[in-house]
Amino acid sequence: AEKGVTEAWGTNLDGSPDDLHTGGVEWEDIVVGKGFPPVRGKLCAVEFVAKAFYREREVIVDDTAGKPRDYRFGVGQLLPGMDEGIRTMKTGGQRRLKIPGRLAFGDKAVPPAAGRPQLPPMTPLEVTVKLMFVPGYDDDPNDEPTFR
């Protein structure tokens, strides 16, 4: 399987310095996609499970539960580490990401939720993500491999 570490993006779409996407996410392909990569500023549909390890326990931070969620890629709607991790993926791909705390929730604590304790600032995450669809670029989502 291919793997690597993301690099800093350098600039935003408007040419200003990109202080969010600073590089350092470790990624490893589980399934290599065959469709299109996400396009910065455009929608993409992803499924994911994000977890943290806190006090020797696995804590699920977010889980799309097999239902794709739409996000505008590369503009701050996803965690910076998620953006970085899916940047080089193609539709149909699945990847494991190890996101350092600064590219996850950074200086913010993750608030407690049902069945989940509050997580301290700079908590790293492990995310398994599937890039399902890139509207306008993938003609028909049924042409791509599905995970059902």
DOTIFI-480295 format. One record per residue (C-alpha): residue number from 0; residue in three letters; chain; x, y, z. Coordinates in steps of 0.25 Angstrom, whole numbers. Example, Ala and Ser with C-alpha at 12.3 -4.5 7.8 and 13.67 -1.06 7.14 Angstrom:
<nodes>
+-------+------+------+-------+-------+-------+
! nuvex ! bake ! lodo !    xx !    yy !    zz !
+-------+------+------+-------+-------+-------+
!     0 !  ALA !    A !    49 !   -18 !    31 !
!     1 !  SER !    A !    55 !    -4 !    29 !
+-------+------+------+-------+-------+-------+
</nodes>
This chain:
<nodes>
+-------+------+------+-------+-------+-------+
! nuvex ! bake ! lodo !    xx !    yy !    zz !
+-------+------+------+-------+-------+-------+
!     0 !  ALA !    A !     0 !     0 !     0 !
!     1 !  GLU !    A !     5 !    14 !    -3 !
!     2 !  LYS !    A !     7 !    23 !     9 !
!     3 !  GLY !    A !    14 !    36 !    12 !
!     4 !  VAL !    A !    13 !    50 !    20 !
!     5 !  THR !    A !     6 !    62 !    15 !
!     6 !  GLU !    A !    13 !    75 !    12 !
!     7 !  ALA !    A !     9 !    89 !    14 !
!     8 !  TRP !    A !     0 !    95 !     4 !
!     9 !  GLY !    A !     7 !   109 !     4 !
!    10 !  THR !    A !    -5 !   118 !    -1 !
!    11 !  ASN !    A !   -20 !   119 !     0 !
!    12 !  LEU !    A !   -29 !   120 !   -13 !
!    13 !  ASP !    A !   -28 !   136 !   -12 !
!    14 !  GLY !    A !   -12 !   135 !   -11 !
!    15 !  SER !    A !   -11 !   139 !     3 !
!    16 !  PRO !    A !    -2 !   130 !    12 !
!    17 !  ASP !    A !    -9 !   117 !    17 !
!    18 !  ASP !    A !    -7 !   116 !    32 !
!    19 !  LEU !    A !   -16 !   104 !    33 !
!    20 !  HIS !    A !   -10 !    93 !    24 !
!    21 !  THR !    A !     4 !    92 !    30 !
!    22 !  GLY !    A !     7 !    78 !    26 !
!    23 !  GLY !    A !    10 !    66 !    35 !
!    24 !  VAL !    A !    -1 !    56 !    33 !
!    25 !  GLU !    A !     3 !    42 !    32 !
!    26 !  TRP !    A !    -6 !    34 !    22 !
!    27 !  GLU !    A !    -7 !    20 !    17 !
!    28 !  ASP !    A !   -16 !    15 !     5 !
!    29 !  ILE !    A !   -25 !     4 !     9 !
!    30 !  VAL !    A !   -32 !     4 !    -5 !
!    31 !  VAL !    A !   -26 !    13 !   -16 !
!    32 !  GLY !    A !   -38 !    20 !   -23 !
!    33 !  LYS !    A !   -40 !    21 !   -38 !
!    34 !  GLY !    A !   -48 !    34 !   -40 !
!    35 !  PHE !    A !   -45 !    49 !   -38 !
!    36 !  PRO !    A !   -38 !    55 !   -27 !
!    37 !  PRO !    A !   -45 !    66 !   -18 !
!    38 !  VAL !    A !   -44 !    80 !   -24 !
!    39 !  ARG !    A !   -41 !    92 !   -15 !
!    40 !  GLY !    A !   -53 !   100 !   -12 !
!    41 !  LYS !    A !   -63 !    90 !   -18 !
!    42 !  LEU !    A !   -71 !    80 !   -11 !
!    43 !  CYS !    A !   -67 !    65 !    -8 !
!    44 !  ALA !    A !   -74 !    54 !    -1 !
!    45 !  VAL !    A !   -67 !    46 !     9 !
!    46 !  GLU !    A !   -70 !    35 !    20 !
!    47 !  PHE !    A !   -61 !    34 !    32 !
!    48 !  VAL !    A !   -58 !    30 !    46 !
!    49 !  ALA !    A !   -50 !    39 !    54 !
!    50 !  LYS !    A !   -44 !    34 !    67 !
!    51 !  ALA !    A !   -35 !    38 !    78 !
!    52 !  PHE !    A !   -27 !    30 !    88 !
!    53 !  TYR !    A !   -29 !    36 !   102 !
!    54 !  ARG !    A !   -25 !    30 !   116 !
!    55 !  GLU !    A !   -22 !    17 !   109 !
!    56 !  ARG !    A !   -36 !    16 !   103 !
!    57 !  GLU !    A !   -41 !    18 !    89 !
!    58 !  VAL !    A !   -51 !    29 !    87 !
!    59 !  ILE !    A !   -60 !    31 !    75 !
!    60 !  VAL !    A !   -60 !    46 !    72 !
!    61 !  ASP !    A !   -68 !    46 !    60 !
!    62 !  ASP !    A !   -74 !    35 !    51 !
!    63 !  THR !    A !   -82 !    37 !    38 !
!    64 !  ALA !    A !   -88 !    23 !    41 !
!    65 !  GLY !    A !   -87 !    19 !    26 !
!    66 !  LYS !    A !   -95 !    32 !    21 !
!    67 !  PRO !    A !   -86 !    41 !    12 !
!    68 !  ARG !    A !   -85 !    56 !    17 !
!    69 !  ASP !    A !   -83 !    67 !     7 !
!    70 !  TYR !    A !   -72 !    77 !    10 !
!    71 !  ARG !    A !   -65 !    88 !     2 !
!    72 !  PHE !    A !   -51 !    83 !     1 !
!    73 !  GLY !    A !   -39 !    91 !     5 !
!    74 !  VAL !    A !   -46 !   103 !    11 !
!    75 !  GLY !    A !   -47 !   100 !    26 !
!    76 !  GLN !    A !   -60 !    92 !    26 !
!    77 !  LEU !    A !   -52 !    79 !    30 !
!    78 !  LEU !    A !   -41 !    79 !    40 !
!    79 !  PRO !    A !   -28 !    83 !    33 !
!    80 !  GLY !    A !   -22 !    69 !    35 !
!    81 !  MET !    A !   -34 !    63 !    28 !
!    82 !  ASP !    A !   -33 !    73 !    16 !
!    83 !  GLU !    A !   -18 !    69 !    15 !
!    84 !  GLY !    A !   -21 !    55 !    16 !
!    85 !  ILE !    A !   -31 !    54 !     5 !
!    86 !  ARG !    A !   -24 !    64 !    -4 !
!    87 !  THR !    A !   -17 !    53 !   -13 !
!    88 !  MET !    A !   -28 !    43 !   -12 !
!    89 !  LYS !    A !   -37 !    39 !   -23 !
!    90 !  THR !    A !   -52 !    35 !   -23 !
!    91 !  GLY !    A !   -54 !    21 !   -18 !
!    92 !  GLY !    A !   -41 !    22 !    -9 !
!    93 !  GLN !    A !   -40 !    19 !     5 !
!    94 !  ARG !    A !   -29 !    24 !    14 !
!    95 !  ARG !    A !   -24 !    23 !    29 !
!    96 !  LEU !    A !   -19 !    37 !    34 !
!    97 !  LYS !    A !   -11 !    40 !    46 !
!    98 !  ILE !    A !   -14 !    54 !    49 !
!    99 !  PRO !    A !    -5 !    62 !    59 !
!   100 !  GLY !    A !   -13 !    70 !    69 !
!   101 !  ARG !    A !    -9 !    83 !    63 !
!   102 !  LEU !    A !   -16 !    79 !    50 !
!   103 !  ALA !    A !   -28 !    73 !    57 !
!   104 !  PHE !    A !   -35 !    82 !    67 !
!   105 !  GLY !    A !   -22 !    90 !    71 !
!   106 !  ASP !    A !   -23 !    98 !    83 !
!   107 !  LYS !    A !   -38 !    95 !    85 !
!   108 !  ALA !    A !   -43 !    84 !    94 !
!   109 !  VAL !    A !   -53 !    74 !    88 !
!   110 !  PRO !    A !   -65 !    76 !    97 !
!   111 !  PRO !    A !   -71 !    64 !   103 !
!   112 !  ALA !    A !   -83 !    57 !    97 !
!   113 !  ALA !    A !   -91 !    44 !   100 !
!   114 !  GLY !    A !   -81 !    33 !   103 !
!   115 !  ARG !    A !   -69 !    42 !   100 !
!   116 !  PRO !    A !   -61 !    50 !   110 !
!   117 !  GLN !    A !   -55 !    63 !   107 !
!   118 !  LEU !    A !   -42 !    62 !   100 !
!   119 !  PRO !    A !   -31 !    72 !   103 !
!   120 !  PRO !    A !   -25 !    82 !    93 !
!   121 !  MET !    A !   -15 !    76 !    83 !
!   122 !  THR !    A !   -21 !    62 !    83 !
!   123 !  PRO !    A !   -16 !    55 !    71 !
!   124 !  LEU !    A !   -27 !    47 !    63 !
!   125 !  GLU !    A !   -27 !    34 !    55 !
!   126 !  VAL !    A !   -37 !    35 !    43 !
!   127 !  THR !    A !   -41 !    25 !    33 !
!   128 !  VAL !    A !   -47 !    32 !    22 !
!   129 !  LYS !    A !   -54 !    28 !     8 !
!   130 !  LEU !    A !   -55 !    38 !    -3 !
!   131 !  MET !    A !   -68 !    35 !    -9 !
!   132 !  PHE !    A !   -72 !    45 !   -19 !
!   133 !  VAL !    A !   -67 !    59 !   -25 !
!   134 !  PRO !    A !   -80 !    65 !   -31 !
!   135 !  GLY !    A !   -78 !    71 !   -45 !
!   136 !  TYR !    A !   -65 !    63 !   -47 !
!   137 !  ASP !    A !   -70 !    49 !   -45 !
!   138 !  ASP !    A !   -81 !    47 !   -55 !
!   139 !  ASP !    A !   -88 !    36 !   -49 !
!   140 !  PRO !    A !   -85 !    32 !   -34 !
!   141 !  ASN !    A !   -90 !    18 !   -38 !
!   142 !  ASP !    A !   -78 !    16 !   -48 !
!   143 !  GLU !    A !   -68 !    17 !   -36 !
!   144 !  PRO !    A !   -66 !     5 !   -27 !
!   145 !  THR !    A !   -75 !     6 !   -15 !
!   146 !  PHE !    A !   -73 !     1 !    -1 !
!   147 !  ARG !    A !   -87 !    -4 !     2 !
+-------+------+------+-------+-------+-------+
</nodes>
